[in-house]
Amino acid sequence: MRYQHVCLEALSYTLPPHRVTSEELERQLAPLYDRWGLSVGRLELMTGIRERRFFDPGTRPGQVSAKTAQQALELSGLDRRHIGALIHGSVCRDQLEPATANSVHHALDLPDRAFVVDVSNACLGLMNGMVMLADMIELGHVRAGVVVGTEDGRDLVEGTIESLVSNPNVTRNDLKLAFASLTIGAGSAAIVLCDRKLSRTQNRLLGGVFRADTGSHRLCQGDIEAEKHGDGRPRMETDSEALLNAGVNLAAATWQRLKQNLGWQNADVQKAFTHQVGRAHRKLLYERLGLDPAIDFSTVEFLGNTGSVALPMSLAIGVQRGHVRP
């Protein structure tokens, strides 16, 4: 997968207003920690996550996505008439149907001929959306477009804690399966791609590769089980250690394929941005890829795992802070 005509024209992000520390979450788990002799601080120690952020209760993802996409469009300087696609790529959405992309498209007053769609694929949604949009631009179907998404882990985190504490039969293994849920944060990111002939930046998107390990699909599963938990908030069960190893193995194989596709060597890579999971993931990932961790820009310490917006939001913050200069 190689591109000759696609440029990454603008990035933007929105941070939620409410900071919640890992210690605050663990204090809510005090009955369980006391029962099992666990000490407060283990969540940050094991993950490196000091805090994460949440939006106001009741915030609709589309509302925030519209704001973030508006910022990206303004930064791009592109005329709205050139925007031929709006892709909403987060797990969180306003409702099952219609697509959240509709409300965002309406709020932005984009052309009615635009391709408008939701693409939801766990932590890959915005990246998948970028590939879809890049393909459309490369093929000449559209001249420019926006990929945007908003994740908010408030309901997941609060619901998980409530379920654990209120369950008289809860076990250490239940806490272990819920541990990854406590790392989830919130945020919003938007990416504007355009045809090279429209671009003012000439920041080319060179290409990429796909690789799948669908045999690992049961290692992390999230759903809304109102009949089980008594509310409509999502819950998630994760085999964190197995998922860590499977993910890094897949990343290593994908990295080799990407280098072949682009003609790269490790020494060619001066800066890197990755999905944000935690301290152990970052360490093992860079070891397996054979890259110096010093090239990395990490946000997981103060944002937690923000799902599909983690990588593009980290990139936007990294550009803003001068880690990489476009």
URPELIN-V347542 format. One record per backbone hydrogen bond with DSSP energy under -1.0 kcal/mol. CO is the residue of the C=O (numbers start at 1). NH is the residue of the N-H. Records with the same first field share a line. If there is no record, write none. Layout:
CO=NH + NH
This chain:
1=208
5=196
6=205
7=194
10=192
12=190
14=188
18=54
20=52
21=25
22=26
23=27
24=28
27=30
29=33
30=34
31=35
32=36
33=38
39=42
41=45
42=46
43=47
44=48
47=279
50=22
52=20
54=18
56=59
60=64
61=65
62=66
63=67
64=68
65=69
66=70
67=71
68=72
69=73
70=74
71=75
72=76
73=77
79=82
80=83
84=115
85=146
86=117
87=148
88=119
99=102
100=104
101=105
102=106
103=107
104=108
105=110
111=114
115=86
117=88
121=124
122=125
124=128
125=129
126=130
127=131
128=132
129=133
130=134
131=135
132=136
133=137
134=138
135=139
136=141 + 142
137=140
143=195
144=84
145=193
146=87
147=191
148=89
149=189
151=187
153=157
154=158
155=159
156=160
157=161
158=162
159=163
160=164
161=165
162=166
167=170
171=175
172=176
173=177
174=178
177=238
179=182
180=183
181=184
183=305
185=153
187=151
188=14
189=149
190=12
191=147
192=9 + 10
193=145
194=7
195=198 + 199
202=204
203=8
206=3
213=216
214=217
216=219
219=239
221=237
223=235
225=228 + 229
226=230
235=223
237=221
238=240
239=243
240=244
241=245
242=246
243=247
244=248
245=249
246=250
247=251
248=252
249=253
250=254
251=255
252=256
253=257
254=258
255=259
256=260
257=261
258=262
259=263 + 264
265=268
266=269
272=297
278=282
279=283
280=284
281=285
282=286
283=287
284=288
285=289
286=291
292=295
293=296
295=272
299=302 + 303
300=304
301=50 + 51
305=185
306=309
307=310
309=313
310=314
311=315
312=316
313=317
314=318
315=319
316=320
317=321
318=323
319=322
